[in-house]
C-alpha cells in the first residue's frame, strides 16, 4: 500500500518540523511544510496530496479555515485542523469547512496518529459509498434503456455514456466478441483516438 501523502500547514517552523518527524516515523510521507494558506492552495493544485494538517491561526491574511474552504472547492481530501485556541467562534469557523478532525495543541503522537487514521478511513469509506451509489444509478439507467425498443449499437453507446457521467469515471468502453474472439461490436466514451489501439 502506498504511503499517505500529507501536507503540513504550520507557520511555526519548529512545530512543523516536529510534526513532520513524528509523521515520517509512523510511515507517512510529508510532501511539504508551508506557512500560509495561499501556499497550501498552490501546493494542492500542483502536487498529489491525500490529507492536510492545517493550523487554524496562520501568520498570513488567509486563516486556515478559509484556506480549507478553498482547498475543498478544488479537491475533496480530508483536512484536520490544529489549533492552540479553542472558543465557540473558532469552532464554528472550523465546522463550516467540514474538517475530518480538530486537534488542540499541544497534542501527543498517539492522538495525532489516531486522528489521521480515522480521517483517512472515513474518507476512503465515503468515496467508496459514493462510487457504489454512482454504479447503482448507472445500472438503473441502463435497465430503463433495456425496456426501450433500441438497436444494440445505440444501447452500447448509451451504456458507455452513463458510466462516464460524473463523479467517478472519465472513460468507458464495451467490446462484444464473436465465437472466434473477434470484436463484433464496440462502443466507447472518452477514449476517442486511443480506443482503436486499446481494442
C-alpha positions as CSV (number, residue, x, y, z in Angstrom):
1,X,0.0,0.0,0.0
2,X,1.4,3.4,-1.0
3,X,2.3,5.9,1.7
4,X,-0.3,8.5,2.7
5,X,0.9,11.9,1.4
6,X,0.4,14.7,3.9
7,X,0.7,18.5,3.6
8,X,1.5,20.4,6.8
9,X,0.3,24.0,7.0
10,X,2.1,25.5,10.1
11,X,3.6,28.9,10.4
12,X,5.9,27.9,13.3
13,X,8.8,26.2,11.7
14,X,9.9,24.2,14.7
15,X,6.4,22.8,15.3
16,X,6.1,22.0,11.6
17,X,9.4,20.1,11.6
18,X,8.4,18.2,14.8
19,X,5.1,17.1,13.3
20,X,6.9,16.1,10.1
21,X,9.4,13.9,12.1
22,X,6.5,12.3,14.0
23,X,4.6,11.5,10.9
24,X,7.6,10.1,9.0
25,X,8.4,7.8,12.0
26,X,4.8,6.5,11.6
27,X,5.4,5.8,7.9
28,X,3.6,8.7,6.4
29,X,5.1,10.8,3.5
30,X,5.2,14.5,4.3
31,X,5.3,16.2,0.9
32,X,5.8,19.8,2.2
33,X,5.5,22.2,5.2
34,X,4.1,25.6,4.3
35,X,3.4,28.6,6.4
36,X,0.4,30.2,4.7
37,X,-3.0,29.2,3.4
38,X,-2.1,30.7,0.0
39,X,1.0,28.4,-0.3
40,X,-1.2,25.4,0.7
41,X,-3.6,26.1,-2.1
42,X,-0.8,26.3,-4.6
43,X,0.7,23.0,-3.5
44,X,-2.7,21.3,-3.6
45,X,-3.1,22.4,-7.3
46,X,0.3,21.1,-8.4
47,X,1.0,18.0,-6.2
48,X,-0.8,14.9,-5.1
49,X,-1.9,15.2,-1.5
50,X,-4.0,12.7,0.5
51,X,-4.5,14.7,3.7
52,X,-3.9,18.2,5.0
53,X,-2.9,19.1,8.6
54,X,-3.9,22.8,8.8
55,X,-3.1,25.2,11.6
56,X,-6.2,27.5,12.0
57,X,-4.3,30.6,13.1
58,X,-1.6,31.4,10.5
59,X,0.7,34.4,10.2
60,X,-0.9,35.5,6.9
61,X,-4.0,37.2,5.6
62,X,-5.8,33.9,5.0
63,X,-6.7,31.9,8.1
64,X,-6.6,28.1,8.0
65,X,-10.4,27.8,7.9
66,X,-10.6,30.0,4.7
67,X,-7.7,28.1,3.1
68,X,-9.5,24.8,3.9
69,X,-12.7,26.0,2.1
70,X,-10.7,26.9,-1.0
71,X,-9.0,23.5,-0.9
72,X,-12.3,21.7,-0.6
73,X,-13.7,23.5,-3.7
74,X,-10.6,22.3,-5.7
75,X,-10.3,18.7,-4.4
76,X,-12.1,16.6,-1.9
77,X,-9.5,15.5,0.6
78,X,-9.6,15.2,4.4
79,X,-8.4,18.2,6.4
80,X,-7.5,18.1,10.1
81,X,-7.3,21.3,12.0
82,X,-4.6,22.0,14.5
83,X,-5.1,24.8,17.0
84,X,-3.8,26.2,20.3
85,X,-7.1,28.1,20.6
86,X,-10.5,26.8,21.5
87,X,-13.5,29.0,21.5
88,X,-17.0,28.9,20.0
89,X,-16.2,31.2,17.2
90,X,-13.1,29.3,16.1
91,X,-15.0,26.0,16.3
92,X,-17.9,27.3,14.2
93,X,-15.5,28.6,11.6
94,X,-13.8,25.2,11.5
95,X,-17.0,23.3,11.2
96,X,-18.0,25.3,8.2
97,X,-15.2,23.8,6.1
98,X,-16.2,20.2,7.2
99,X,-12.9,19.0,8.6
100,X,-12.2,15.4,9.4
101,X,-10.8,16.3,12.8
102,X,-9.8,19.1,15.2
103,X,-6.7,18.6,17.4
104,X,-5.8,21.0,20.2
105,X,-2.2,21.9,20.7
106,X,-0.2,20.6,22.5
107,X,-1.1,17.1,21.3
108,X,0.6,13.8,21.6
109,X,1.8,11.4,18.9
110,X,-0.9,8.8,19.5
111,X,-3.7,11.4,19.3
112,X,-2.3,12.7,16.0
113,X,-1.9,9.2,14.6
114,X,-5.4,8.1,15.6
115,X,-7.0,11.2,14.1
116,X,-5.1,10.8,10.8
117,X,-6.0,7.1,10.5
118,X,-9.7,7.8,11.3
119,X,-9.8,10.6,8.7
120,X,-8.2,8.5,6.0
121,X,-10.5,5.6,6.8
122,X,-13.6,7.8,6.8
123,X,-12.6,9.5,3.5
124,X,-12.0,6.1,1.9
125,X,-15.4,4.8,3.0
126,X,-17.2,7.9,1.9
127,X,-15.6,7.8,-1.6
128,X,-16.4,4.0,-1.9
129,X,-20.0,4.7,-0.8
130,X,-20.3,7.4,-3.5
131,X,-18.8,5.1,-6.1
132,X,-21.2,2.3,-5.3
133,X,-24.1,4.8,-5.3
134,X,-23.0,6.0,-8.8
135,X,-22.8,2.4,-10.1
136,X,-26.3,1.7,-8.8
137,X,-27.6,4.9,-10.6
138,X,-25.9,3.8,-13.8
139,X,-27.4,0.3,-13.6
140,X,-30.9,1.8,-13.1
141,X,-30.5,4.0,-16.1
142,X,-29.2,1.1,-18.2
143,X,-32.1,-1.0,-17.1
144,X,-34.6,1.7,-18.2
145,X,-33.0,1.7,-21.6
146,X,-33.2,-2.1,-21.9
147,X,-37.0,-1.7,-21.8
148,X,-37.0,0.6,-24.9
149,X,-37.0,-0.6,-28.4
150,X,-33.5,0.4,-29.3
151,X,-30.9,-1.1,-31.6
152,X,-27.8,-2.7,-30.0
153,X,-25.3,-0.1,-31.3
154,X,-27.3,2.8,-29.7
155,X,-27.8,0.8,-26.5
156,X,-24.0,0.2,-26.1
157,X,-23.3,3.8,-26.7
158,X,-25.8,4.9,-24.1
159,X,-24.3,2.5,-21.6
160,X,-20.8,3.9,-22.1
161,X,-22.1,7.5,-21.7
162,X,-23.9,6.6,-18.5
163,X,-20.7,5.1,-17.0
164,X,-18.7,8.3,-17.7
165,X,-21.2,10.6,-16.1
166,X,-19.6,12.3,-13.0
167,X,-18.2,11.7,-10.5
168,X,-16.1,8.6,-11.0
169,X,-15.1,7.6,-14.5
170,X,-13.7,9.7,-17.4
171,X,-13.8,6.9,-20.0
172,X,-15.5,3.6,-20.7
173,X,-15.7,1.0,-23.4
174,X,-17.6,-2.2,-24.3
175,X,-16.3,-4.9,-26.7
176,X,-18.6,-7.7,-27.8
177,X,-16.7,-10.7,-29.1
178,X,-18.0,-13.4,-31.5
179,X,-17.3,-17.2,-31.2
180,X,-13.8,-16.7,-32.6
181,X,-13.0,-13.9,-30.1
182,X,-13.0,-11.3,-32.7
183,X,-14.7,-7.9,-31.9
184,X,-18.2,-7.9,-33.4
185,X,-19.4,-4.7,-31.9
186,X,-17.9,-1.9,-29.7
187,X,-18.7,1.4,-28.1
188,X,-16.6,3.9,-26.2
189,X,-16.9,7.2,-24.4
190,X,-14.0,9.4,-23.5
191,X,-11.2,7.4,-25.3
192,X,-11.6,8.8,-28.9
193,X,-8.4,8.1,-30.9
194,X,-6.9,5.9,-28.1
195,X,-9.8,3.4,-28.5
196,X,-8.6,1.7,-31.7
197,X,-5.2,0.9,-30.2
198,X,-6.8,-0.3,-27.0
199,X,-9.4,-2.5,-28.7
